[in-house]
């Protein structure tokens, strides 16, 4: 029996317009009526994903910024792993990265050096928005992640350069092929989920998780039941060939899977309200 359900957002329960479809809302409402909750684990900022948590009626913890932050059911920050300020300053001031769009997630805000309308399309429902500033003025403190938006091949080149320069001081991943994400060493959704599960007294083998991006790899690999979306990054599917692949987010396949798996069940133990 699964004791915890964890779900990524973009490309997973969210449709291609980055919204919750009507069918998904209906299924999740019915799950909540049976005290079955879905915990969200996303690369998005906490200020953004809590909007979706409210829409879902979720009462559990929220894993944000790829695991760099965890908030409890009362929106209190209970786990935080910021980047080394020296790494932040070097990343945002390197002239060799001027051709890509630089973004900074601090614990309470999203900062950019110049506007990028494409990225705002992910946040149309929440209203969460970046603030344009001169990033050179930042002291590098309280930064959960730095991410670059650009052409995939160029981002892979930057990733290699960043890894060579900072070594084990940082962790890199991709939430989308066009977004290279850089966090503190050891940060991942999987690591954050392991700490949440320990707080709840749940084994990772009792967790069901859904994802579609490379930033879901550690999470899906560590849980008892990892589910990959049909629309997933091909690198994720190749890295975890033993995991089940379901339909696409366009078909609201997470909701369809959960409806078939759980809504016919007579009993489901839900533990997340304790965190």
JOCORCOR-V120764 format. One record per residue. N is the residue number from 0. RES is the residue in one small letter. PHI is phi as a letter, one per 30 degrees, with the letter a starting at -180 (NA if undefined). PSI is psi in whole degrees, 0 to 359 (999 if undefined). Layout:
BEGIN
N:RES:PHI:PSI / N:RES:PHI:PSI
END
This chain:
BEGIN
0:x:NA:130 / 1:x:d:132 / 2:x:c:351 / 3:x:a:133 / 4:x:c:128 / 5:x:b:138 / 6:x:b:133 / 7:x:d:174 / 8:x:c:283 / 9:x:d:131 / 10:x:i:4 / 11:x:b:270 / 12:x:d:338 / 13:x:d:138 / 14:x:d:178 / 15:x:d:344 / 16:x:c:9 / 17:x:i:37 / 18:x:b:160 / 19:x:d:123 / 20:x:d:163 / 21:x:d:320 / 22:x:d:318 / 23:x:d:315 / 24:x:e:318 / 25:x:d:313 / 26:x:d:316 / 27:x:d:328 / 28:x:d:318 / 29:x:d:324 / 30:x:d:316 / 31:x:d:326 / 32:x:d:339 / 33:x:c:15 / 34:x:i:33 / 35:x:c:115 / 36:x:c:157 / 37:x:b:119 / 38:x:d:138 / 39:x:c:139 / 40:x:b:110 / 41:x:b:160 / 42:x:d:348 / 43:x:d:164 / 44:x:d:149 / 45:x:e:319 / 46:x:e:334 / 47:x:d:311 / 48:x:d:341 / 49:x:d:338 / 50:x:d:316 / 51:x:d:325 / 52:x:d:319 / 53:x:d:319 / 54:x:d:325 / 55:x:d:347 / 56:x:i:25 / 57:x:d:144 / 58:x:b:20 / 59:x:c:189 / 60:x:d:160 / 61:x:b:125 / 62:x:c:122 / 63:x:b:169 / 64:x:h:44 / 65:x:i:26 / 66:x:j:0 / 67:x:d:341 / 68:x:b:146 / 69:x:b:130 / 70:x:c:147 / 71:x:d:185 / 72:x:d:347 / 73:x:c:16 / 74:x:i:23 / 75:x:c:136 / 76:x:d:117 / 77:x:c:350 / 78:x:a:127 / 79:x:b:131 / 80:x:b:83 / 81:x:d:162 / 82:x:d:154 / 83:x:d:124 / 84:x:e:326 / 85:x:d:323 / 86:x:d:318 / 87:x:e:310 / 88:x:e:318 / 89:x:d:320 / 90:x:d:316 / 91:x:d:350 / 92:x:c:3 / 93:x:d:115 / 94:x:d:341 / 95:x:d:347 / 96:x:c:14 / 97:x:d:342 / 98:x:d:353 / 99:x:c:165 / 100:x:d:122 / 101:x:c:132 / 102:x:b:144 / 103:x:b:124 / 104:x:c:110 / 105:x:c:175 / 106:x:d:335 / 107:x:b:6 / 108:x:a:168 / 109:x:c:124 / 110:x:b:141 / 111:x:b:161 / 112:x:d:334 / 113:x:a:156 / 114:x:d:152 / 115:x:b:95 / 116:x:e:327 / 117:x:e:318 / 118:x:d:330 / 119:x:d:337 / 120:x:d:338 / 121:x:d:348 / 122:x:b:24 / 123:x:d:327 / 124:x:d:325 / 125:x:d:335 / 126:x:i:2 / 127:x:d:132 / 128:x:b:151 / 129:x:d:165 / 130:x:c:127 / 131:x:d:122 / 132:x:b:175 / 133:x:d:104 / 134:x:d:341 / 135:x:d:345 / 136:x:d:351 / 137:x:d:144 / 138:x:c:358 / 139:x:i:1 / 140:x:d:155 / 141:x:h:34 / 142:x:c:120 / 143:x:d:321 / 144:x:a:154 / 145:x:c:132 / 146:x:b:146 / 147:x:c:134 / 148:x:c:128 / 149:x:a:196 / 150:x:d:135 / 151:x:e:314 / 152:x:d:319 / 153:x:d:320 / 154:x:d:324 / 155:x:d:325 / 156:x:d:317 / 157:x:d:319 / 158:x:e:315 / 159:x:d:318 / 160:x:d:317 / 161:x:d:318 / 162:x:d:320 / 163:x:d:323 / 164:x:d:317 / 165:x:c:348 / 166:x:h:231 / 167:x:d:17 / 168:x:d:347 / 169:x:b:165 / 170:x:b:139 / 171:x:c:152 / 172:x:a:177 / 173:x:b:122 / 174:x:d:328 / 175:x:b:158 / 176:x:e:339 / 177:x:c:7 / 178:x:b:111 / 179:x:c:124 / 180:x:c:135 / 181:x:b:121 / 182:x:b:178 / 183:x:d:157 / 184:x:e:133 / 185:x:i:355 / 186:x:d:131 / 187:x:a:163 / 188:x:d:322 / 189:x:d:316 / 190:x:d:318 / 191:x:d:318 / 192:x:d:322 / 193:x:d:321 / 194:x:d:321 / 195:x:d:313 / 196:x:d:321 / 197:x:d:319 / 198:x:d:324 / 199:x:d:352 / 200:x:i:31 / 201:x:c:139 / 202:x:d:146 / 203:x:d:335 / 204:x:d:346 / 205:x:c:10 / 206:x:c:138 / 207:x:c:127 / 208:x:b:147 / 209:x:b:143 / 210:x:a:170 / 211:x:b:351 / 212:x:c:167 / 213:x:d:336 / 214:x:d:356 / 215:x:c:355 / 216:x:e:307 / 217:x:d:322 / 218:x:d:310 / 219:x:d:327 / 220:x:d:335 / 221:x:c:341 / 222:x:d:167 / 223:x:d:323 / 224:x:b:101 / 225:x:c:132 / 226:x:b:131 / 227:x:c:140 / 228:x:d:150 / 229:x:d:329 / 230:x:d:15 / 231:x:d:159 / 232:x:e:126 / 233:x:e:332 / 234:x:d:328 / 235:x:d:313 / 236:x:d:320 / 237:x:d:325 / 238:x:d:335 / 239:x:b:65 / 240:x:d:342 / 241:x:d:347 / 242:x:d:152 / 243:x:d:138 / 244:x:c:127 / 245:x:c:194 / 246:x:d:191 / 247:x:c:166 / 248:x:d:332 / 249:x:d:333 / 250:x:c:9 / 251:x:h:46 / 252:x:d:334 / 253:x:d:313 / 254:x:d:319 / 255:x:d:319 / 256:x:d:314 / 257:x:d:323 / 258:x:d:314 / 259:x:d:326 / 260:x:d:320 / 261:x:c:329 / 262:x:d:347 / 263:x:c:356 / 264:x:d:149 / 265:x:c:346 / 266:x:b:136 / 267:x:b:124 / 268:x:d:120 / 269:x:c:125 / 270:x:c:350 / 271:x:d:340 / 272:x:d:346 / 273:x:d:351 / 274:x:c:999
END
